[in-house]
Amino acid sequence: MSNSLREKLLGLGFKAPEPEPRRPAKADRPAGGAGKDRPAGARHGGAGKPGAGGKPRPQGERRPGGGKPGQGGAPRKPRTAEEIDLAKAYAIRAQREKEERIEAERLRQEEAARRRAAKARCAELLKDQALNDAAAELVRHFEYGGKIKRIYVNPDQLKALNAGELAVVQLDGRYLLVAAALADEVGALLPSLVALKVDPNAPAGDDPYADPQYQVPDDLVW
């Protein structure tokens, strides 16, 4: 509007419009809203003190009820002399039982090693020494390991076996007919391998079959 037109309007009684106040920009507004003057720590209560309104407990301070921090209840009573002696007795017995188990295991391993070595030696002695006859038809029964076993022999072998001149040894599940002298060597190493060996000179003291009526003939097949 030009100055001349403005003067004419003012002369006729019109008032000039007042300028609108300038709004402040967002960057000029104070941060924090209405609570900008609140002191730090007052927002959470307790005037900025740590915890739920109480003073912090110094490190290492004992709690009520005795004991150290983190441990409740009364302190443990010392053990009596009887309890200490009983604990010592239990410890001594446990140690002795442990030593006995170790010794028993050592002996078991030594015996197992000895048997393995003896069996290997017996296998060497019996190699190519078996007298078993593939064509034999006679069956000779005998007791071994709590069971009745049998071996096939010919007539001559049966007589020699009953006379104690031959014997039967067991090796790896096989029953081998061998000379009595060889069976004695095997028995000296591992007596459990000798399955049958008749002793013609055995004393008749406690033998209920020593009576002549019970004498075993040379050609007995049982």
Summary of the structure (lengths in Angstrom):
residues: 222
radius of gyration: 56.0
end to end distance: 151.5
largest distance: 175.9
contacts: 434
relative contact order: 0.07
helix: 40%
strand: 13%
